[in-house]
Amino acid sequence: MKIRTEKRGLNKDECYCGSERDIKNMLMTISLDDDYECLINMGEYISRDKNRENLIFKFSYSSFYYKDISEGVYRRHIWFSFYPTKTKEITPKIREEFKDKIIPLLKSEILSCINKNDLVKLDSIIKVSIENSELVIYRDNR
C-alpha cells in the first residue's frame, strides 16, 4: 500500500475534524497490499465558498485500477479528504464522535469494498458534515 499525504495551510480560525495520524493508524490495521494507493488530503478546499455542501470530511473508494504515472503501476484508490472548518464548529464532542464513529465506519467500508472488488466494480463515497452541532453522514455507493 502506498500512502500519500497532501497538506494545505489553514486560516487562524480553522481546523480539521480529525487527524492524519488516526487515518494512518486505521490503515495499518487493515494491511492493504501494493494494489492500493491511499491519499490523505488535509485541506480539500482552502476557499470556504467552494465547499457548498458544508462538508468536514469525505471518503472515496474506487475498485477500478488507475495508473500511477510516477511508478508506472496500476492501483486502486482510496481518498480521505478533510475540509477546513471554523474552529468554533469543531467542538471536543464532534472530534470525539468523529474518532469513535467515523474511523470505524471507514475501516468497515474499506473491508467491505475489498471483499466486493472481484465480484463487481464499485465506487463508495461517504460524506460527513455538521448540521445543528451534530455529525451527519451521507453514503453513496455505485
Buried (B, 14 or more C-beta within 10 A) or exposed (E): BBBEEEEEEBEEEBBBBBBBEBBBEBBEEBEBEEBBBBBBBBBBBBEBEEBEEBBBBBBBBBBEEEEBEEEEBEBBBBBBBBBBBEEEBBEEEBBEBBBEEBBEBBBEBBEEBBEBBEEEEBBBBBBBBBEEEEBEEEEEEE
